[in-house]
Amino acid sequence: MNRIHRRYLQRRGFTLVEVMVAIAVLAILCGLTYASMAYSLEAQDRSRRLHDRYHAARLTMERLKKELGMAFISLHQSEDKRTKTVFEGDRSRLLFVSSSHEPIQRDARQSDQVELEYFLTRKDGEEVLMRRIKHRLDDRPGKGGREEVMVSGVKDLRFEYYDPDQVRWRSDWTVRVEDAEVIKV
C-alpha cells in the first residue's frame, strides 16, 4: 500500500470536534422545529376555542331570536291571579314569557309557556351570558327556575328596545300585567 492510501485508512472516522459540532447543529434544528410546532399547536388551540365561542354565540342568538319571536303578554288570569306575564329589559338583562318551550320528555306535565331570562354575570373569573328558564308561570316573575351558562367569555351585551310610539330606541322596557291591565312603563 502506498502512503496516501494508508493515511486515508487511518483517518476514516470523525474527530470529536466534528461530532460535537454536528450534535450542536442538530440540537439547534430540533429546538427550532419544536418551538415552531409548539407555537402552531397553541395557535390552533386558540383558533379552535375562538371558533367554539363564536359558534355558541350564534346558537344562543338564534335561540334568543326564536324565543323572543314567541314572547307574549296575556291579560287572561285566573281569579286568584296565580300567574303574571311580563316583558322587562334593560341594557344587559331581558326577562319575558314565551310560548317557545318544547317538552322533550313524555308526560312531563309542561306546557309550551315558559318564563325566560337572559343576563350577564361573572362566573369563574369571566363574564358569561346566562339563561334562566322557569317551566311554570306563577305570580313571582324573575324568581326561581334553572340557570345555565350559554356563552362564556362575553365582553359586552346590550339590549335595546324600539318604541314605536316615540319612534326611537330605548335602553329599558317594562310591560307587566297587573289586575288584568297592561302596564307599560
C-alpha positions in Angstrom: 0.0 0.0 0.0 1.2 3.4 -0.7 1.5 6.1 1.8 -1.6 8.1 0.8 -3.8 5.2 0.9 -2.5 4.2 4.4 -3.1 7.8 5.7 -6.7 7.7 4.3 -7.4 4.4 6.1 -6.2 5.9 9.4 -8.5 9.0 9.0 -11.7 7.2 8.2 -13.7 8.4 11.3 -14.7 11.8 12.6 -12.9 13.8 15.1 -14.5 14.6 18.4 -14.8 18.3 17.4 -16.7 17.4 14.2 -19.1 15.1 16.1 -19.8 17.9 18.7 -20.4 20.5 16.0 -22.9 18.1 14.2 -24.7 17.4 17.5 -24.9 21.2 18.3 -26.3 21.9 14.8 -28.8 19.0 15.2 -29.9 20.3 18.6 -30.4 23.8 17.3 -32.5 22.5 14.4 -34.6 20.3 16.8 -35.1 23.3 19.1 -36.3 25.5 16.3 -38.6 22.7 15.0 -40.1 22.1 18.5 -40.7 25.9 19.1 -42.3 26.2 15.7 -44.6 23.2 16.3 -45.5 24.3 19.8 -46.4 27.8 18.5 -48.5 26.2 15.7 -50.3 23.9 18.1 -51.0 26.8 20.5 -52.3 29.0 17.7 -54.5 26.1 16.5 -55.9 25.7 20.0 -56.6 29.4 20.4 -58.4 29.4 17.0 -60.5 26.3 18.0 -61.5 27.9 21.3 -62.5 31.2 19.5 -64.4 29.2 16.9 -66.3 27.3 19.6 -67.1 30.6 21.4 -68.5 32.2 18.2 -70.4 29.0 17.4 -72.0 29.1 20.9 -72.8 32.8 20.5 -74.5 32.2 17.1 -76.6 29.3 18.5 -77.6 31.4 21.5 -78.6 34.4 19.3 -80.7 32.0 17.1 -82.3 30.6 20.2 -83.0 34.0 21.7 -84.5 35.2 18.4 -86.8 32.2 18.3 -87.9 32.7 21.9 -88.4 36.4 21.6 -90.4 35.8 18.4 -92.8 33.8 20.6 -92.9 36.2 23.6 -96.3 37.3 24.8 -98.2 39.3 27.4 -101.5 37.9 28.5 -104.5 39.6 30.2 -106.0 36.2 30.9 -105.6 35.3 34.5 -107.5 33.1 36.9 -109.5 34.7 39.7 -106.8 34.1 42.3 -104.2 35.7 40.0 -101.6 32.9 40.2 -99.8 33.9 37.0 -98.2 37.1 35.8 -96.8 37.7 32.4 -94.0 40.3 31.9 -91.6 41.7 29.4 -88.9 43.6 31.2 -85.5 44.5 30.0 -82.6 46.9 30.4 -79.2 47.1 28.6 -77.8 43.8 30.0 -80.9 41.8 31.2 -84.0 40.6 29.5 -87.0 38.8 31.2 -90.0 37.7 29.3 -92.7 35.0 28.9 -92.6 32.9 25.7 -94.6 30.1 24.2 -91.4 28.6 22.6 -90.9 25.6 25.0 -91.0 22.2 23.5 -91.2 19.4 26.2 -88.8 16.6 25.3 -89.9 14.1 28.0 -93.1 12.2 27.7 -95.7 13.1 30.3 -93.5 15.9 31.6 -96.6 18.0 32.6 -95.0 21.1 31.0 -96.8 23.5 28.7 -95.2 25.4 25.9 -95.2 28.5 28.1 -92.1 29.4 29.9 -90.5 32.3 31.7 -87.1 33.1 30.3 -84.3 35.5 31.4 -81.0 36.3 29.7 -78.4 38.2 31.7 -74.7 38.8 32.0 -72.9 37.8 35.2 -69.4 37.0 36.4 -68.6 33.3 36.9 -65.2 31.7 37.5 -63.4 35.0 36.8 -65.0 35.7 33.4 -68.2 37.3 32.1 -70.8 34.8 31.0 -74.2 35.0 29.3 -76.7 33.1 31.5 -80.2 31.8 30.6 -82.7 31.2 33.3 -85.8 29.1 32.5 -88.8 28.5 34.6 -91.3 26.0 33.3 -94.3 27.1 35.4 -95.7 30.6 35.2 -96.5 32.0 38.6 -97.0 35.3 40.5 -93.3 35.7 41.1 -91.7 36.7 37.7 -87.9 36.8 37.8 -87.6 34.3 40.6 -86.9 30.6 40.6 -86.2 28.3 37.7 -82.9 26.8 36.5 -79.9 28.7 35.2 -77.4 27.6 32.6 -74.3 29.2 31.0 -74.9 29.9 27.3 -71.7 31.6 26.3 -68.6 32.2 28.4 -66.0 35.0 27.7 -68.6 37.6 26.7 -67.1 41.1 26.6 -70.3 43.0 26.2 -74.0 42.6 25.7 -76.5 45.4 25.1 -80.2 45.1 24.5 -82.2 48.0 23.0 -85.9 48.3 22.6 -87.8 50.1 19.9 -90.6 52.3 21.0 -93.0 52.9 18.0 -95.0 55.5 19.9 -92.0 57.7 20.3 -90.2 56.4 17.2 -86.9 55.9 19.0 -84.7 53.2 20.6 -84.8 52.9 24.4 -82.3 51.3 26.8 -85.1 49.8 29.0 -88.6 48.4 28.6 -91.2 47.1 31.0 -94.6 45.7 30.4 -96.4 44.0 33.3 -99.9 42.6 33.6 -101.5 43.7 36.9 -105.2 43.4 37.7 -105.9 42.3 34.1 -104.5 45.6 32.7 -101.3 46.0 30.7 -99.0 48.5 32.5 -96.3 49.8 30.1 -93.5 51.7 31.8 
